[in-house]
Amino acid sequence: MNGDPKLERIAKGNALALCATGTWTASFAPVLERMVADAEKLAGGPQSIFIDVSEVSKLDTFGAWLIERLRRSLTQGAVEAQIAGLSANYSSLVDEVRRVRATPAIDTSTITITGMLEQIGQTVAGVAGTVAGLIDMLGAVLAAGSRTLIHPRSFRLTSTVHHLEQVCWRAVPIVVLITFLIGCIIAQQGIFHFRRFGADIFVVDMLGVLVLREIGVLLVAIMVAGRSGSAYTAELGSMKMREEIDALRTMGFDPIEVLVLPRMLALVLALPILAFLGAMAALYGGGLVAWLYGGVDPEAFLLRLRDAISIDHFIVGIVKAPVMAAVIGIVACVEGLAVQGSAESLGQHTTASVVKGIFFVIVMDGVFAIFFASIGM
């Protein structure tokens, strides 16, 4: 039978029997939703429940889900509703929909101390799992790097150069622009506040130390985590969804050696370069503002900068860069390989990659600050 969809109750002894007819597709969504909602109210009472779909002429995923939803609603305890009359064309579709788990009911009960402790425990377990995953990925990358050193022919130079271009060369404009603006803002704010004490020139000391030790590398690392880290996660996640990584394993290739190692190496090489360029751009921007806004002559700025900073400040900033790059790359690759087969999972792990990458970058910056302070640098 073709035409509008119908869902009618038919006589079948003490059993509840429903007969579905017509076209059950998304184009009739309002009608179907209303009919199914009315039929769901019939639950309870009969010993057996049947849903006859032999007269359904057309069925899509929407219609199959409504039939499955009706079956679940009418199922009471040991009495399970039965779907009868499925044609061979639609049985696989209904079976696939049946595998979808029902959304768990939202717990609206009052918050208890036990529940709070349980949530804290789950959070701690999640953090421990994240750290364990990062350590596992670090070990896998080191093992792949060791194999590459033993067999240099297996090193993928073309892939490394390609990723180096993506994360370094193409990132130079945005990194230089943002660090230049940050340098301008730091210098302007420093001059504005130091001027009250007649200490305008000390803004050069503040700018030089902040940019070379902290702000330059930290800001660049955060930008790289948002730009390149998210790209790594999205690329690996898309490969995971399309089963390309499984195909590599089937062909005898190690995904860590083929996909992760070139990306990690490119990131470790790129971040020190970007941090250096960003620091130079920030110093230039600060010097420009100090000249135009604060009246500090460029020659006086450079002389004061030379006296305020030393090679130790530069070393402190540059040493942080490759470590932060390794952390960003490991987090991004772990999240990318954890993607499941849905676009929602890809989006969630890409977001998690950026958030975790920035978090671990800031944590590592704090660890480095304590370490260098303890050794007097």
C-alpha positions, 0 to 999 in steps of 0.5 A: 500500500502506498500513501500516507502512513497509518498505525492502527490497532487490530483485534488479535485476542488478548494481545495488543496488535498494531498494524503499520501501513504506508510510507514511514519516512522523514517527510511524514515526521510530524504525523508519524511522531504523533501516531507513535506517541499515541500508540505508546500510551497503550503500554501495559495489560496485554500478555503479548504485543505485536507490531505488523509492518508488512504493509509499510511501503517505504521505510528510512532511518527515521521511520525505522527508529520510530518503530524501534522506539515504539517497540521499546516503549511497549516492552514491559518487563518480561513481555517484549514487543515483537516486530513482524512482517519485516521485508528483507529490504528493511530488516537490516535497517531495523536491526542496525537501529536496534543496536543503538542504545537508549539514552540513559535517564538523567539522574535528578536525585539529590546530590549526596556525599557518596555521589560527590566522592564518586564523581571525584574518583571518576575525575581522578581516574580520568586524569590518571588515564590521560597521563598514562596515555601520554606516557604510553605515546611518549614511549611509542615515539621514542621506540619508533625514533630508536628504530629510525636511528638504527635503520635511517632508510625508514625515516620519512624525510618528505613527510617531515619537511611537509609538516615542517612547512605547515607548522613552521613556515605557514605559521610565521605570519600569524605568530609574528603579528600576534607577538608584535602586538603583544610587545606593543601592548606590554610596552604601552602599559608599562610606560603608562604606569611607570611614568607615574614614578618617572621610571619610563626607561625601566619598561625596557628591562621588563619587556626584555626579561618577560619576552625572552624568558616567559611571554615569547615562548609561552604565547607561541606555544599556546598559538601552536597548540591551537593551530597545529595541535588541533590540526594534528588531532583532526588529521589523525582522527579523520584517518581513524574514522576512515580506517586508514590507520587500520589499513597501515597496520594491515600492510605491515606499517607502524602508524607511530613511525609513519604518521606520528614521528614526522609530525612530532619531529616537525613540531619540535624543530618548528617551535624554537624557530617560531619562539625566536621570531616571536621574541624578536617581533615582540621586542621590535613592537615594544621598541616601536611603542617605546619610541613613538609613545614613550619618547625613548630613543631607539639607540637608548632602547637598545643600550638599555636592553643590552644591559638588562638582558643576558644570554641566560634569558635567551637560553631559558626561553629557547630550552623550553620550546622543544619540550613544550612542542613535544608535549603539544605533539603527544597530546594532539596525537593521543587525542587523534588516535582516540577518535571513534567513528563519528563526527561528534567524537572528532569534534570532542577530541579536537577540543580536548586536544587544544584544552589539554595542550594549553594546560600542559604547556602552562604546567611545563612553564611553571615547572621550568620556572621553578627549575631555573630559579633553583639553579639561579638562572 
